[in-house]
């Protein structure tokens, strides 16, 4: 077992290295694999209580993840049947689906933010509504990506059966007793409408989900039930987290160790820069979100849009539209709809 992660990077190697790493008294970080995802792994956090384990997030319901969860729990003297509760930060597959799979086997209770109900409704009604991403890509002016997406994602989501409703919907900010701990459940819409973080102010840690990540920024504006102002929601949620005490980040992706205030400030500055770039692109003649996205650098390596694969190019188009819609709401540019396509111009 690795040394306690009170300082520095995860364990003795890369943060994705399998294992169970203590991050606070009675709390272990367990990275679970995402073999078909560029993120490589998701951190779930096992909290020991006198009645069993509470997990923050569950991982993706795939064989590799389940096997690693079993092996990692065994390192700390537990098994999957010892999980009594999942507090899931949001409904994305790498956080939610394995929680539902464990519930089906052993009856663990699952909690999820009420804001993600719209997404689960749409997944459950897929046969009727289809994939709303296609329409949103067309609205962003990315008709070519929309056609590619429709061909590549022509059916319901993978592991469709694991998008059931939770046992408990998390609503508004409130406190949750987890054994002898009190976690502050804080509603942080933006990455998804139902995203929650969980703050343990006594131990000085923040289970941050995908809301505050240490080395990357979470995607904004990419969920089946589209929010009118996802970036505005995200920035407001960052302000809520900034108003909490300065906590040590326990993120869903990446190593532990950064402080919440510093990272929130960095994320806000990043999006202010992106907003300025988007506005400049519109004023230079770009008319759709897809047009603007092609003029922006992407990833930490500042790649061009043409270098991105279908999934990431689609994320880029949707996130650019989220930035543009915030600029419209702020009166810094103007927006209009025509034949299902959203266009923008200078004020």
C-alpha positions as CSV (number, residue, x, y, z in Angstrom):
1,X,0.0,0.0,0.0
2,X,1.3,3.5,-0.8
3,X,2.1,6.1,1.8
4,X,-0.7,8.3,2.9
5,X,-1.3,11.0,0.2
6,X,-1.4,14.0,2.5
7,X,1.1,15.7,0.2
8,X,2.4,15.5,-3.3
9,X,1.3,13.3,-6.2
10,X,-0.6,10.1,-6.0
11,X,1.4,7.3,-4.4
12,X,4.8,6.6,-5.7
13,X,3.9,6.6,-9.4
14,X,1.4,7.9,-11.9
15,X,-2.0,8.7,-10.4
16,X,-3.7,6.0,-12.5
17,X,-1.6,3.3,-11.0
18,X,-3.9,0.6,-9.5
19,X,-4.2,0.4,-5.7
20,X,-5.9,1.8,-2.6
21,X,-4.2,5.0,-1.4
22,X,-5.0,6.6,1.9
23,X,-5.9,10.3,1.5
24,X,-7.3,11.0,5.0
25,X,-8.0,8.9,8.1
26,X,-10.4,6.2,6.9
27,X,-10.5,7.4,3.3
28,X,-8.9,5.7,0.4
29,X,-8.5,6.8,-3.2
30,X,-9.1,3.9,-5.7
31,X,-8.3,4.7,-9.4
32,X,-10.4,2.5,-11.7
33,X,-9.5,2.0,-15.4
34,X,-11.2,3.7,-18.4
35,X,-9.6,1.7,-21.2
36,X,-11.6,3.3,-24.0
37,X,-11.3,6.9,-22.6
38,X,-8.5,9.4,-23.0
39,X,-8.8,10.2,-19.2
40,X,-7.4,6.7,-18.5
41,X,-8.8,6.3,-15.0
42,X,-11.4,7.7,-12.6
43,X,-10.8,8.1,-8.9
44,X,-13.4,6.7,-6.5
45,X,-13.0,7.3,-2.8
46,X,-13.9,4.7,-0.2
47,X,-14.9,6.0,3.2
48,X,-14.9,3.6,6.1
49,X,-17.8,3.7,8.5
50,X,-18.9,1.4,11.3
51,X,-21.7,0.1,8.9
52,X,-19.5,-0.6,5.9
53,X,-18.2,1.6,3.0
54,X,-19.5,4.7,1.4
55,X,-18.0,5.4,-2.0
56,X,-17.8,8.7,-3.7
57,X,-18.5,7.8,-7.3
58,X,-18.6,4.2,-8.6
59,X,-16.6,3.9,-11.8
60,X,-17.7,2.5,-15.2
61,X,-19.6,-0.8,-15.3
62,X,-17.1,-2.7,-17.3
63,X,-15.2,-5.9,-16.4
64,X,-11.8,-4.2,-16.0
65,X,-13.2,-1.7,-13.6
66,X,-15.1,-4.2,-11.5
67,X,-12.0,-6.5,-11.2
68,X,-9.8,-3.6,-10.1
69,X,-12.4,-2.4,-7.6
70,X,-12.5,-5.9,-6.0
71,X,-8.7,-6.1,-5.9
72,X,-8.3,-2.6,-4.4
73,X,-10.9,-3.1,-1.8
74,X,-9.2,-6.3,-0.8
75,X,-6.0,-4.4,-0.1
76,X,-7.8,-2.5,2.7
77,X,-9.7,-5.5,4.1
78,X,-13.0,-5.1,2.3
79,X,-15.1,-6.5,-0.5
80,X,-17.7,-5.2,-2.9
81,X,-20.5,-6.5,-0.7
82,X,-19.3,-4.1,2.1
83,X,-20.3,-1.1,0.0
84,X,-23.6,0.2,1.5
85,X,-23.8,3.6,-0.2
86,X,-22.7,5.5,-3.3
87,X,-22.7,9.3,-3.4
88,X,-22.3,9.9,-7.1
89,X,-21.1,13.3,-8.2
90,X,-22.9,13.2,-11.6
91,X,-24.5,10.8,-14.1
92,X,-21.6,10.3,-16.6
93,X,-20.9,6.6,-17.3
94,X,-17.5,6.6,-15.6
95,X,-19.0,7.8,-12.3
96,X,-22.5,6.3,-12.2
97,X,-23.0,3.0,-14.0
98,X,-20.9,0.8,-11.8
99,X,-22.8,2.1,-8.7
100,X,-26.0,0.9,-10.3
101,X,-24.4,-2.4,-11.2
102,X,-23.3,-3.0,-7.5
103,X,-26.8,-2.0,-6.3
104,X,-28.3,-4.7,-8.6
105,X,-26.1,-7.3,-6.9
106,X,-25.9,-6.3,-3.3
107,X,-28.5,-3.6,-2.7
108,X,-26.2,-0.6,-2.0
109,X,-28.1,2.7,-2.0
110,X,-27.2,5.2,-4.7
111,X,-27.6,9.0,-4.5
112,X,-27.4,11.4,-7.4
113,X,-28.1,15.1,-8.1
114,X,-31.7,15.9,-9.2
115,X,-30.4,18.1,-12.0
116,X,-29.3,14.9,-13.8
117,X,-32.8,13.5,-13.9
118,X,-33.4,15.1,-17.3
119,X,-30.5,13.2,-18.8
120,X,-31.6,9.9,-17.2
121,X,-35.1,10.5,-18.6
122,X,-33.8,10.9,-22.1
123,X,-31.6,7.8,-21.8
124,X,-34.6,5.8,-20.7
125,X,-36.7,7.2,-23.5
126,X,-34.0,6.7,-26.1
127,X,-36.2,4.8,-28.6
128,X,-38.4,7.8,-28.9
129,X,-36.1,10.8,-28.6
130,X,-32.9,9.4,-30.1
131,X,-29.5,11.1,-29.5
132,X,-30.0,14.8,-28.9
133,X,-26.3,15.4,-29.5
134,X,-27.0,15.3,-33.3
135,X,-29.4,18.2,-33.1
136,X,-27.1,20.2,-30.9
137,X,-24.2,19.7,-33.2
138,X,-26.3,20.9,-36.1
139,X,-27.3,24.0,-34.0
140,X,-23.6,24.6,-33.5
141,X,-23.1,24.7,-37.3
142,X,-21.2,21.4,-37.2
143,X,-23.4,19.5,-39.7
144,X,-20.5,17.3,-40.8
145,X,-19.8,16.3,-37.2
146,X,-23.5,15.7,-36.7
147,X,-23.6,13.2,-39.6
148,X,-20.5,11.4,-38.3
149,X,-21.9,11.3,-34.8
150,X,-25.2,9.8,-36.0
151,X,-23.4,7.1,-37.8
152,X,-21.0,6.3,-34.9
153,X,-23.6,6.5,-32.1
154,X,-26.7,5.0,-33.8
155,X,-28.0,3.3,-30.7
156,X,-28.6,3.7,-27.0
157,X,-25.7,4.4,-24.7
158,X,-23.4,1.5,-23.8
159,X,-24.5,-0.3,-20.6
160,X,-28.0,1.1,-21.2
161,X,-29.3,-1.0,-18.3
162,X,-27.2,0.8,-15.8
163,X,-28.8,4.2,-16.3
164,X,-31.6,3.6,-13.8
165,X,-32.8,6.2,-11.4
166,X,-31.0,6.5,-8.0
167,X,-32.5,5.6,-4.7
168,X,-32.2,9.2,-3.5
169,X,-32.1,12.5,-5.5
170,X,-29.8,15.1,-4.0
171,X,-31.5,18.5,-3.9
172,X,-30.0,21.8,-2.9
173,X,-27.0,22.2,-0.5
174,X,-27.3,20.1,2.6
175,X,-25.3,18.0,5.0
176,X,-24.9,14.2,4.9
177,X,-23.8,12.0,7.8
178,X,-21.3,9.4,6.7
179,X,-20.4,7.4,9.8
180,X,-18.8,9.9,12.1
181,X,-18.2,12.4,9.3
182,X,-20.4,15.2,8.1
183,X,-20.1,16.0,4.4
184,X,-21.5,19.2,3.0
185,X,-23.2,18.2,-0.3
186,X,-22.8,21.3,-2.5
187,X,-24.8,21.6,-5.8
188,X,-22.3,22.6,-8.5
189,X,-24.1,22.5,-11.9
190,X,-22.0,23.2,-15.0
191,X,-20.2,20.0,-16.1
192,X,-23.7,18.5,-15.8
193,X,-26.8,20.0,-14.4
194,X,-26.9,17.6,-11.4
195,X,-23.2,17.7,-10.4
196,X,-22.5,17.7,-6.7
197,X,-19.3,18.0,-4.7
198,X,-18.8,16.8,-1.1
199,X,-16.8,18.9,1.3
200,X,-15.4,17.5,4.6
201,X,-14.3,20.7,6.2
202,X,-13.2,19.0,9.4
203,X,-10.6,16.9,7.5
204,X,-10.0,19.7,5.1
205,X,-10.7,17.8,1.9
206,X,-13.1,18.3,-1.1
207,X,-14.4,15.3,-3.1
208,X,-14.5,17.4,-6.2
209,X,-15.8,15.0,-8.9
210,X,-15.3,16.6,-12.3
211,X,-16.1,20.1,-11.1
212,X,-12.6,21.1,-10.1
213,X,-9.9,19.0,-11.8
214,X,-6.2,19.6,-11.1
215,X,-4.7,19.5,-14.6
216,X,-7.5,19.8,-17.1
217,X,-10.9,21.6,-17.4
218,X,-14.1,19.7,-17.4
219,X,-16.2,19.7,-20.6
220,X,-19.1,22.2,-20.5
221,X,-22.3,22.0,-22.5
222,X,-22.1,18.4,-23.4
223,X,-25.0,16.5,-21.9
224,X,-28.2,15.0,-23.4
225,X,-30.5,17.4,-21.5
226,X,-28.9,20.6,-22.6
227,X,-28.8,23.6,-20.2
228,X,-29.4,27.1,-21.5
229,X,-26.3,28.6,-19.8
230,X,-24.0,25.7,-18.8
231,X,-20.9,28.0,-18.6
232,X,-22.7,30.5,-16.5
233,X,-23.8,27.7,-14.2
234,X,-20.2,26.4,-14.0
235,X,-18.7,29.7,-13.2
236,X,-21.3,30.3,-10.5
237,X,-20.6,26.9,-9.1
238,X,-16.9,27.7,-9.0
239,X,-17.7,30.8,-7.0
240,X,-19.6,28.6,-4.5
241,X,-16.6,26.4,-4.1
242,X,-14.3,29.4,-3.8
243,X,-16.4,30.6,-0.9
244,X,-15.8,27.4,1.0
245,X,-12.6,27.0,3.1
246,X,-9.5,26.3,1.1
247,X,-9.6,22.5,0.9
248,X,-7.3,19.9,-0.5
249,X,-8.6,18.6,-3.8
250,X,-9.7,14.9,-4.1
251,X,-10.6,15.0,-7.8
252,X,-12.2,12.4,-10.0
253,X,-9.4,12.5,-12.5
254,X,-5.8,13.4,-11.7
255,X,-3.6,13.4,-8.6
256,X,-4.5,14.8,-5.2
257,X,-2.6,17.6,-3.6
258,X,-3.8,20.9,-5.1
259,X,-5.7,23.4,-3.1
260,X,-9.2,24.3,-4.1
261,X,-8.9,28.1,-4.0
262,X,-5.8,28.2,-6.3
263,X,-7.3,25.8,-8.8
264,X,-10.7,27.6,-8.9
265,X,-8.9,30.8,-9.6
266,X,-7.0,29.1,-12.5
267,X,-10.2,27.7,-14.0
268,X,-11.9,31.1,-13.8
269,X,-8.9,32.8,-15.5
270,X,-8.9,30.0,-18.2
271,X,-12.5,30.6,-19.1
272,X,-12.2,34.4,-19.1
273,X,-9.4,33.9,-21.7
274,X,-11.6,31.6,-23.8
275,X,-14.4,34.1,-23.7
276,X,-12.1,36.8,-25.0
277,X,-10.9,34.5,-27.8
278,X,-14.5,33.6,-28.8
279,X,-15.6,37.2,-28.9
280,X,-12.6,38.1,-31.0
281,X,-13.3,35.3,-33.5
282,X,-16.9,36.5,-33.9
283,X,-15.8,40.1,-34.4
284,X,-13.4,38.8,-37.0
285,X,-16.3,37.2,-39.0
286,X,-16.9,33.7,-37.5
287,X,-20.6,33.1,-37.4
288,X,-21.3,29.7,-35.8
289,X,-19.9,27.9,-32.8
290,X,-18.2,25.4,-35.2
291,X,-16.6,28.3,-37.1
292,X,-15.3,29.8,-33.8
293,X,-14.0,26.5,-32.5
294,X,-11.9,26.1,-35.6
295,X,-10.1,29.3,-34.7
296,X,-9.3,28.3,-31.2
297,X,-6.4,26.2,-29.7
298,X,-7.5,23.0,-28.0
299,X,-6.0,20.9,-25.2
300,X,-2.9,21.8,-23.2
301,X,-0.9,21.2,-26.4
302,X,-2.9,23.9,-28.3
303,X,-4.0,21.6,-31.1
304,X,-6.0,22.7,-34.0
305,X,-9.6,21.6,-34.3
306,X,-8.7,19.5,-37.4
307,X,-6.4,17.4,-35.2
308,X,-9.2,16.3,-32.8
309,X,-11.1,13.0,-33.2
310,X,-14.9,13.0,-33.6
311,X,-15.7,12.8,-29.9
312,X,-13.3,15.6,-28.9
313,X,-14.2,17.8,-31.9
314,X,-17.9,17.5,-30.9
315,X,-17.0,18.4,-27.3
316,X,-15.1,21.4,-28.6
317,X,-18.0,22.6,-30.7
318,X,-20.5,22.3,-27.8
319,X,-18.2,24.0,-25.3
320,X,-17.6,26.8,-27.8
321,X,-21.3,27.3,-28.1
322,X,-21.5,27.5,-24.3
323,X,-19.0,30.3,-24.3
324,X,-20.8,32.1,-27.0
325,X,-24.1,31.8,-25.3
326,X,-22.7,33.4,-22.1
327,X,-21.3,36.2,-24.2
328,X,-24.8,36.7,-25.6
329,X,-26.3,36.8,-22.1
330,X,-23.7,39.4,-21.1
331,X,-24.6,41.5,-24.1
332,X,-21.0,41.3,-25.5
333,X,-22.2,39.7,-28.8
334,X,-25.6,39.0,-30.4
335,X,-27.1,35.6,-31.3
336,X,-29.9,34.5,-33.7
337,X,-31.5,31.2,-34.9
338,X,-32.2,30.3,-38.5
339,X,-33.2,26.9,-39.8
340,X,-32.0,25.2,-36.7
341,X,-28.5,26.8,-36.7
342,X,-27.4,29.3,-34.1
343,X,-25.3,32.3,-35.5
344,X,-23.5,35.1,-33.8
345,X,-22.3,38.6,-34.6
346,X,-20.7,41.5,-32.9
347,X,-23.0,43.8,-30.8
